[in-house]
Amino acid sequence: MFSTSTLIRQIRDEYQNMPGLKLTREQACRLWAVSNETCDAAIDALVEEGFLQKTGTGKFIALPRRAGAAARIRELAAHVPPIRCPHCQKLNMQRDRESGASSPSNHVAGSTFRCIACGRIVSFTALSA
């Protein structure tokens, strides 16, 4: 029997190794041979984290990510308050363009960032409006 954290790692690995994988909750439970409760907890955690998204047909897909984006976000999270994208509601970290270092969300008029989840460009003027 898998623990939830072990199952989360395995699900993440499967989705990363098989781009385009689409599974319903029932299919996921059968694939990893776990109870519905354990499978539901793992899938719900990955959806909440933003790694998985539920489609209109009830299947779960992995959202595309740049290599290492999650590690960089965790590294920045301790230093910089996150900025929520107004389009997809995902949290983003702001980086100083010149030094590459993380900086507090310096809402300077005309400053922009690209959302790591939806890829849209967001300006701070749009956030303050």
C-alpha positions in Angstrom: 0.0 0.0 0.0 1.3 3.5 -1.0 1.5 6.4 1.4 -0.1 9.5 0.0 3.3 11.3 -0.4 4.8 8.3 -2.2 1.8 8.1 -4.5 2.1 11.9 -5.2 5.7 11.4 -6.3 4.8 8.4 -8.5 1.9 10.3 -10.1 4.1 13.3 -10.8 6.8 11.0 -12.3 4.2 9.2 -14.5 2.8 12.5 -15.9 6.3 13.9 -16.5 7.4 10.8 -18.3 4.3 10.5 -20.4 3.3 13.9 -21.8 -0.3 14.0 -22.8 -1.4 11.5 -20.1 -5.1 11.9 -19.3 -6.7 9.9 -16.6 -10.0 9.9 -14.7 -10.0 9.3 -11.0 -11.1 5.7 -11.5 -8.4 5.1 -14.1 -5.7 6.6 -11.8 -6.8 4.4 -8.9 -6.6 1.3 -11.0 -3.3 2.2 -12.6 -1.6 2.7 -9.3 -3.6 0.0 -7.5 -4.5 2.1 -4.5 -7.7 2.7 -2.6 -10.1 5.5 -3.7 -9.4 7.5 -0.5 -5.6 7.5 -1.1 -5.9 8.2 -4.8 -8.4 11.1 -4.2 -6.1 12.6 -1.6 -3.1 12.5 -3.9 -5.0 13.9 -6.9 -6.6 16.6 -4.8 -3.1 17.6 -3.5 -1.7 17.8 -7.0 -4.7 19.8 -8.3 -4.4 22.2 -5.4 -0.7 22.6 -6.1 -1.4 23.4 -9.7 0.4 20.4 -11.1 -2.8 18.7 -12.4 -5.9 20.2 -13.9 -9.3 18.6 -14.3 -10.6 18.9 -17.9 -14.3 19.3 -18.8 -14.5 15.6 -19.5 -13.4 14.7 -15.9 -9.9 13.7 -16.8 -6.7 15.0 -15.1 -3.9 16.4 -17.2 -0.5 17.8 -16.2 -0.1 21.5 -16.9 3.0 22.3 -19.0 6.0 23.6 -17.0 9.4 24.9 -17.8 12.2 22.6 -16.5 13.1 23.5 -12.9 10.3 26.1 -12.5 8.9 24.4 -9.4 12.3 24.4 -7.7 12.9 28.1 -8.5 9.5 29.0 -7.1 10.2 27.1 -3.8 13.6 28.9 -3.6 12.0 32.3 -4.1 9.0 31.7 -1.8 11.1 32.2 1.3 12.3 35.6 0.2 9.6 37.3 -1.9 5.8 37.6 -1.3 3.9 36.0 -4.2 1.9 37.9 -6.8 -1.4 36.4 -7.9 -2.1 36.3 -11.7 -5.4 38.1 -12.4 -6.1 35.6 -15.2 -5.5 32.2 -13.7 -5.2 33.1 -10.0 -1.8 31.2 -9.7 0.9 32.7 -7.4 4.0 34.0 -9.1 7.4 35.3 -7.8 8.9 38.5 -9.1 12.6 38.5 -10.1 14.8 41.5 -10.6 15.5 41.5 -14.3 19.0 43.1 -14.0 20.5 40.9 -11.2 18.3 37.9 -11.5 17.8 38.0 -7.7 14.4 37.8 -6.2 13.0 41.1 -5.0 9.9 42.1 -3.0 7.0 42.8 -5.2 8.0 46.3 -6.2 4.8 47.4 -7.9 6.5 50.0 -10.1 4.2 51.5 -12.8 4.9 49.8 -16.1 6.6 46.8 -14.6 5.5 43.4 -16.0 6.0 39.7 -15.4 5.0 36.5 -17.2 2.8 34.2 -15.3 4.4 30.8 -14.8 1.1 29.0 -15.1 -0.8 30.6 -18.0 2.1 32.3 -19.7 0.3 35.6 -20.0 2.2 38.9 -19.5 0.7 40.9 -16.5 1.5 44.5 -15.8 1.4 46.0 -12.3 -0.8 48.8 -13.6 -3.3 46.1 -14.5 -3.0 44.7 -10.9 -3.5 48.0 -9.2 -6.6 49.0 -11.4 
